[in-house]
């Protein structure tokens, strides 16, 4: 992905803020509790400073991880997946802050709880779709001592994890439209937790099996 595209996407909330700054409340809602109720606030100056700092960090990560990764030669093997995951990262950051701006301007067609579930769902769904293509590296994917120690364990773990993440993503998107599941929040936390925890356990077991065959 061209770095200029990343910068343009990350600039969207800043441009919105420049045109609407005088209309924003001095204390902006930045966090929501159960049911999408506001429970965290921040001055609008601090809000934009926070976004700028986070954007700089995220831009540095998506722009330079490949260059500093000891396994950078592997990125050529999953060029498309890498580009899409980078694009998704900056899009979600920009969308999250843009949604906060819209909320504080009184545009609340999509509730914060619905938006959060949708964002999580899209993130898991897209990454899950491309996880099987990701090759061994230190920044993207299921990075455990066992996947990093063995190309075969890495491949097996990501091939298993991809569908699991897709299912978790679909669950998150579905729960966004089901108030009972959305308000409870714990079902989504359990599903997301399993999508992260199961691959870790699987990678350990796969590594043990591989070592057993060598013995």
Buried (B, 14 or more C-beta within 10 A) or exposed (E): BEEEEBEEBBEBBBEBBEEBEEEBEEEBBBEBEEEBEBEEBBEBEEBBEEBEEBBEEBBEEBBEBBEEBEEBEBBEEBEEBBBBBBBBBBBBBBBBBBBBBBBBBEEEEBBBBBBBBBBBBBBBBBBBBBBBBBBBBBBBBBBBEBBBBBEEBBBBBBEBBBEBBBBBBBBBBBBBEEEEBBEEBEBBEEBBEEBBEBBBEBBBBBBEEBEEEEE
